[in-house]
Amino acid sequence: MLRQLVTGIAVFGATVQASTGTSYSFKTESGCSTAWGSGGTVPMSLPTVSTSSTVSSVITDKEVTVPATSRVTAPTVTATALTATSWTFTVVTTTVPTFTSWQGAESIVATATWPVTVCTNGVNPSTVTKYSGSYTPISGQVTTAPASYPSQVLCTTGITWYTTLLPTATSGVTTVTVTPTTTVYAPTTTTTITSKYTSTTYSTTVTSVTTSYRVATNAATTSTACQPTTTTTFAAKCAPTNVVAGIGDKGLVSGKYASNITVIYIPDEKYNDPSNCCQLCQDNKGCAGLMAGISGFCGLYYVGAPNGGAACDFTFTYQTQSDVFPGQGLWVQSGCGTIDYTGPDGV
């Protein structure tokens, strides 16, 4: 086995050369502002308009003088190793009383069904919605359209590219002497190193089951000749102004969830409308609450009961956040369970 040992001795001479190196870097500066609108419908998510600009800059650094390098190889130096190393291995067995084997089980809480109507006569019907029952807004709930609201985000980005010139002058010579070293092994003594490995055994094994909860789905499709106008009835709590979208002048974010909660997101874009999503929850047995809004989604929340099925119990909490405008965060409403407002989150 050869091991190279490098040593250096510097000797100076005289020669002059010049060169210029180049390095590149960039700096990015960006900022965003919010435009406000009025009238119409508050957008659930803010569209972002982005613009960018790029400029270039050339910087010349002060010239640096460095010596050239000359490499010389010296005669090989031989070293003798007099000690050898011996490795031994032992196994230590540890007995643990109990080993727990975890197994997973799945519980189907409920089946979420949403209707899909296919009009066989090519009619695209308009819908008249009526509301039944009554609804009492929670304290501070926003139930009217705002006079003005954030309508879009305007972002600008400026990029500056820097080209740095690095002039270098070479003057003089530095000689580096490399001395190779060869190691000869002629051991007269041996050092023994013992390594221990641990093996674990178990006296008994017990099995523990962890249960995950899931909602089955079903799109109930009906094909029929449609009338130009249809009438549907929603619960009063599902009116567009009654689905909770803000408290005071702040929008909503999520809080804590029930321990056995599960959610199903409805793939039909019709239910991205919070009012439609709310009524779908009311129409599905066991739907404890819903969240909708932001970029467009409808989530139906179910709570798994200890003995199977769905529990109409505490579902989740929600809170306000100062940088979220009403209607541009979450939209929430209860189903058969309870949802709790816990106040501002402090942001």
C-alpha positions in Angstrom: 0.0 0.0 0.0 1.3 3.4 -1.0 0.5 6.6 0.9 1.4 9.9 -0.8 2.9 12.7 1.5 3.2 16.1 -0.2 5.6 18.7 1.1 6.5 22.0 -0.5 9.6 24.2 -0.8 9.2 27.6 -2.4 11.8 29.1 -4.8 11.2 32.3 -6.7 12.1 33.3 -10.2 11.0 35.9 -12.7 8.4 35.8 -15.5 5.4 38.0 -16.3 2.0 37.0 -17.8 -1.5 38.5 -17.7 -5.0 37.2 -18.0 -8.6 38.2 -17.2 -11.1 35.9 -15.6 -14.9 36.4 -15.6 -17.6 35.7 -13.0 -21.3 36.1 -13.1 -23.9 36.9 -10.5 -27.4 38.3 -10.3 -29.6 40.1 -7.8 -33.4 39.9 -7.7 -35.7 42.5 -6.2 -39.5 41.9 -6.2 -42.6 43.4 -4.6 -46.3 43.0 -4.8 -49.3 45.3 -4.3 -53.0 44.6 -4.1 -55.6 46.2 -6.4 -59.1 46.7 -5.1 -62.4 46.5 -6.9 -66.1 47.0 -6.2 -69.4 45.6 -7.4 -70.0 42.2 -8.8 -68.8 39.1 -6.9 -65.8 38.9 -4.5 -63.3 36.5 -6.1 -62.6 33.4 -3.9 -58.9 33.6 -4.9 -56.9 36.6 -6.1 -55.5 36.4 -9.6 -51.9 37.5 -9.8 -50.4 39.6 -12.6 -46.6 39.4 -12.8 -44.2 41.6 -14.7 -40.4 41.4 -14.8 -37.5 43.5 -16.1 -33.8 42.7 -16.6 -30.7 44.9 -16.7 -27.0 44.1 -17.0 -23.9 45.6 -15.3 -20.2 45.1 -15.9 -17.7 45.5 -13.0 -13.9 45.4 -13.3 -12.0 44.4 -10.2 -8.5 45.7 -9.3 -5.7 43.7 -10.9 -4.2 41.0 -8.7 -0.5 39.8 -9.1 0.2 36.1 -8.3 3.3 33.9 -8.9 3.4 31.0 -11.4 3.9 27.5 -10.0 6.6 24.9 -10.9 6.3 21.4 -9.6 9.3 19.1 -8.8 9.3 15.5 -7.7 11.9 14.5 -5.0 13.2 10.9 -4.4 10.8 8.5 -2.6 11.0 8.2 1.2 10.3 4.7 2.7 8.5 4.3 6.1 8.1 1.0 8.0 4.9 0.2 9.9 5.6 -2.1 12.9 2.1 -2.5 14.4 -0.8 -4.6 12.8 -4.5 -4.4 13.8 -6.7 -7.5 14.4 -10.6 -7.2 14.5 -12.9 -9.5 16.4 -16.6 -9.5 16.6 -19.0 -10.6 19.4 -22.8 -10.7 19.5 -24.7 -9.7 22.6 -28.3 -11.0 22.8 -30.9 -8.8 24.7 -34.4 -10.2 25.5 -37.3 -7.8 25.6 -40.6 -8.9 27.3 -43.1 -7.8 24.6 -43.1 -6.9 20.9 -46.0 -5.0 19.5 -47.1 -5.8 16.0 -49.1 -3.0 14.5 -51.8 -3.8 11.9 -53.9 -1.3 10.0 -57.7 -1.5 9.6 -60.0 0.6 7.5 -63.5 1.8 8.5 -65.9 3.1 5.9 -67.7 5.9 7.8 -70.3 6.7 5.2 -71.0 7.1 1.4 -71.0 10.6 0.0 -73.3 10.8 -3.0 -73.8 13.7 -5.3 -76.3 13.9 -8.1 -75.3 14.3 -11.8 -78.0 15.1 -14.3 -77.5 14.5 -18.0 -80.0 16.4 -20.2 -80.8 14.1 -23.1 -82.5 16.9 -25.0 -79.5 19.3 -25.0 -81.2 21.8 -22.7 -79.0 23.7 -20.2 -81.6 24.6 -17.5 -81.4 27.6 -15.3 -82.0 26.9 -11.6 -84.3 28.8 -9.2 -83.2 28.3 -5.6 -85.6 28.6 -2.6 -84.6 28.4 1.0 -86.4 26.6 3.9 -86.1 27.0 7.6 -84.3 29.7 9.5 -80.7 30.6 10.3 -79.1 32.8 13.0 -75.7 34.2 12.0 -72.9 33.8 14.6 -71.8 37.0 16.2 -69.9 39.2 13.7 -70.6 37.0 10.7 -70.3 38.8 7.4 -73.7 38.4 5.6 -73.6 41.3 3.1 -71.5 41.9 0.1 -68.6 44.3 0.8 -68.5 47.7 -0.9 -64.9 47.1 -2.1 -62.6 44.1 -2.0 -59.2 42.9 -3.2 -59.5 42.1 -6.8 -56.0 41.1 -8.0 -52.4 41.1 -6.9 -49.8 43.0 -9.0 -46.2 41.7 -8.7 -43.1 43.1 -10.3 -39.6 41.6 -10.3 -36.4 43.3 -11.3 -33.3 41.2 -12.1 -29.8 42.7 -12.4 -27.1 40.6 -14.0 -23.5 41.4 -13.0 -20.5 40.5 -15.1 -17.3 40.9 -13.0 -13.9 41.0 -14.8 -11.0 39.7 -12.7 -7.6 40.8 -14.2 -4.6 38.8 -13.0 -0.9 39.4 -13.7 1.6 36.6 -13.1 5.0 37.6 -11.8 7.8 35.3 -10.5 7.8 31.5 -10.0 6.9 29.4 -7.0 8.5 25.9 -7.1 6.6 23.2 -5.2 8.6 20.0 -4.4 6.6 16.8 -4.0 8.1 14.0 -1.9 6.4 10.6 -2.4 6.2 8.3 0.6 6.1 4.5 0.5 4.9 2.5 3.6 6.3 -1.0 4.2 4.4 -3.2 6.6 6.7 -5.3 8.9 4.7 -5.7 12.1 6.3 -6.8 15.3 3.2 -6.3 17.5 -0.6 -6.8 17.0 -3.4 -4.6 18.4 -6.8 -6.3 18.8 -10.0 -4.4 18.5 -13.3 -6.0 19.6 -16.6 -4.9 18.2 -19.9 -5.8 19.8 -23.2 -6.2 18.0 -26.6 -6.4 19.8 -29.3 -8.9 18.8 -32.8 -8.4 20.2 -35.3 -11.2 21.0 -38.8 -10.9 22.3 -40.5 -13.1 24.9 -44.1 -12.5 23.6 -45.7 -10.7 20.7 -49.0 -8.8 20.9 -51.0 -7.3 18.1 -52.5 -3.8 18.1 -54.8 -2.4 15.4 -54.9 1.2 14.2 -58.0 2.2 12.4 -58.1 4.7 9.5 -61.4 6.2 8.5 -62.6 6.7 4.9 -65.6 8.0 3.1 -66.9 6.0 0.0 -68.1 8.0 -2.9 -70.9 7.7 -5.4 -71.9 9.9 -8.3 -75.6 9.2 -8.9 -76.2 9.9 -12.6 -79.7 10.5 -14.0 -80.4 10.9 -17.7 -83.6 12.8 -18.5 -85.2 15.4 -20.8 -84.6 18.6 -18.9 -87.0 21.6 -18.5 -85.7 25.1 -19.3 -86.1 26.0 -15.6 -85.7 23.9 -12.5 -86.5 24.7 -8.9 -84.4 23.5 -5.9 -84.8 24.0 -2.2 -81.8 24.6 0.1 -81.5 24.9 3.8 -81.4 28.5 5.0 -77.9 28.0 6.5 -76.7 27.3 2.9 -77.8 30.6 1.4 -74.7 32.4 -0.1 -74.8 35.0 2.6 -75.2 32.5 5.4 -72.3 30.1 4.6 -69.7 31.5 7.0 -67.0 33.3 5.0 -65.8 36.0 7.4 -66.1 37.5 10.8 -65.9 41.3 11.0 -63.4 42.4 8.4 -61.3 39.2 8.4 -61.5 36.0 6.4 -61.3 32.5 7.8 -58.6 29.8 8.2 -58.9 26.3 9.7 -58.1 25.4 13.3 -58.3 22.1 15.0 -60.0 18.9 13.9 -61.8 16.0 15.6 -59.5 13.0 16.2 -61.4 10.5 13.9 -62.1 13.0 11.2 -62.0 12.2 7.5 -62.8 14.3 4.4 -63.9 13.7 0.9 -63.4 16.3 -1.8 -66.2 16.4 -4.4 -64.7 16.2 -8.0 -67.8 17.8 -9.6 -67.0 21.6 -10.2 -70.6 22.4 -9.6 -70.0 22.0 -5.9 -67.0 24.4 -5.8 -69.8 26.9 -5.1 -69.9 27.1 -1.3 -73.7 27.3 -1.3 -74.0 24.1 -3.4 -71.3 22.4 -1.3 -73.3 23.3 1.9 -76.5 21.8 0.6 -74.7 18.6 -0.5 -73.5 18.2 3.0 -77.1 18.6 4.3 -78.3 16.0 1.8 -75.7 13.3 2.9 -76.4 11.5 6.1 -73.5 11.7 8.5 -71.9 14.7 6.9 -70.8 16.7 10.0 -69.5 19.9 8.3 -68.0 21.3 5.2 -65.2 23.6 4.0 -65.2 25.2 0.6 -63.7 28.2 -1.2 -60.2 29.6 -1.8 -59.1 28.2 -5.2 -62.3 26.2 -5.6 -63.0 23.0 -3.7 -65.8 21.3 -1.7 -64.7 19.2 1.2 -67.3 17.2 3.2 -66.1 16.2 6.7 -67.2 13.1 8.5 -66.3 11.9 12.1 -65.9 8.2 12.6 -67.9 6.8 15.5 -66.1 4.4 17.9 -68.5 1.5 17.0 -68.5 2.3 13.3 -70.4 4.6 11.1 -70.5 8.4 11.3 -70.8 10.5 14.5 -72.7 13.9 14.4 -70.3 15.4 16.9 -67.6 18.1 17.2 -66.0 18.4 13.7 -63.5 21.2 13.5 -62.8 24.8 14.6 -62.1 27.8 12.5 -60.6 31.2 13.1 -60.0 34.6 11.5 -56.7 35.8 10.1 -55.9 39.5 9.6 -54.3 39.0 6.1 -57.3 37.2 4.7 -60.3 39.1 3.3 -63.8 37.8 3.9 -64.8 35.4 1.1 -61.2 34.9 0.1 -60.3 32.3 2.7 -62.4 29.3 3.8 -66.2 29.1 3.7 -67.5 26.8 6.4 -70.9 25.6 7.7 -72.1 22.8 9.9 -73.9 19.6 8.8 -75.2 17.3 11.4 -72.1 18.0 13.6 -70.8 21.1 15.3 -68.2 23.6 14.1 -66.7 26.2 16.5 -65.4 29.7 15.9 -62.4 30.2 18.2 -61.5 33.9 17.4 -58.5 35.5 15.7 -55.3 33.5 15.3 -53.1 36.6 16.1 -51.6 37.0 12.6 
